[in-house]
Amino acid sequence: MSDGTPAPEATTAGAHATGAHAAWTPEGETAPRLSEDAVINAIAQVYDPEIPVNIYELGLIYAIELSEAGAVKVEMTLTTPSCPSAQELPGQVEEMVRTVPGVTDVAVEIVWDPPWDPSRMSEDARLALNMY
């Protein structure tokens, strides 16, 4: 270790993984560094079932915060408060973000301020939906 403390020996004998994504890093290798691009790519795999565009391109993601410890906080909104996918989408976002190497925890918060409107969509989303 860089602080002068000897690194513990990595063994599989008697090791128990905790959590669905727990893993050990072999000696001499470093754990993956969490990147915002990787989190965005994971979120972009989530689609609103009524709209053939991913929720990132729709502009539903308002903020992504990453901690050095691997925790990710996502602030997102929905197209309307009565969105039929209101129960599913936040869970799908959490599930996809948890697949990113280096993520240790995920919190997804639904926010309503500012309200979503079509101006938040990317150019690609507008083209896909014929909304120039």
N, C-alpha and C positions, 0 to 999 in steps of 0.2 A: 504494500500500500504506500501511497505517496507520503504519508505522515510518519514513516519509519516503522509502523506496526507491521509485523509479519502477516502476510495474507493467510487466512485459514485454508487448509487443504480441501480441495473440492473432491468429494466422494459421493457415490450414489448409495453406498451401503448405509442403511439406517436413516437415510435422508427422507424427509416427508415433505411433499409439496403442499403449500397452503394456498388455497384459492385456485380458481380455474386456470390462471395464467402464470402460476409460480414456476420459476425455473432457476437453475444455477448457471453461473457463467464460468466456463473452464478457465483454469489459471492462465494468465497471459492475455486473456481477451477482456474487453470492456463491455459493459452492458450497453444495449442500444440507447442512443441519445434520442429523447423524445423531440419530435419536430412538429411545428404547427402545420407544415405542408402535409405530413402523414395523417394528422388528425383531420384536416380538410378533405383529403382524399377518402378517408373512411366515411366521413359525413356525406360526401357526395355519392355514396352508394345507396343512400336512403331517398326514396321517391315518395311523393304524395300520390296515393293510388288514383286520385282523380285527375292528376296533371302529369303528363309524360316528361317532366323535368325534375332533376334532383333538387332537394330542398336547399342546398347551398346556392345553386344558380338562381333559385326562386327568390333568394334574399331573406330566407327565414332565419338564418343564423346571424345574430347580432354581435356576439362576442365569444371569443375562445381564450381562456386563460390557462396557462401551463405553469405548474410549479416545478422546481428543481427535483422534487421528490417523485414526480411522475403523475401528480394529480391533475385532472383536467376538469375545468368548469366551462360549460357551454350555456350561453344565454340564447334562447331561440324564441320565436313567436310562431303563430299560425296565421293562415290567410284571414280567418275570421274566428271570433270566440266560439262560434257554433260549428267549427270544422268537425266533420264526422271522424276524422283521423286523430282528433285531439288526444285520445288515450294511447294510440299506437305509436305515433311518430317520436315522442320523447324517449320511449323505451327502445325503439329501433336505433336512435342516435346513440344512446348509451351503449347498447350492444355493439355497434360498429366501432365506436371509439375504444372500447375495451380490447378490440383485436389489434390495436396499434402497439408495436413493440415499445416497451418502456412505460406504458400507462399502468399506474398502480391503483388509481381510483378515478371515478367519473361522477360528476354531478351535472344534471341537465335541469335548467330552470326555464320555465315558460314566462315570458314577459310580454306585456301588452303596450308598453310605452317605449318608443313611438309605435303607433299602429302600423301594421304592414300595409303597403300599397304597391301597385305594379311598378312604380319607379325604382323599387329596390331590386328588381330582377336584373340579371346580367344581360349583356347584349345577346349572348348565345341563347339564353332562355326566351328573350323576346322574339328572336328569329324562329325558334322552334315552335312558339305558340302564335306566330304571325301577329305579334303585338308591337309594331314598330313605333 
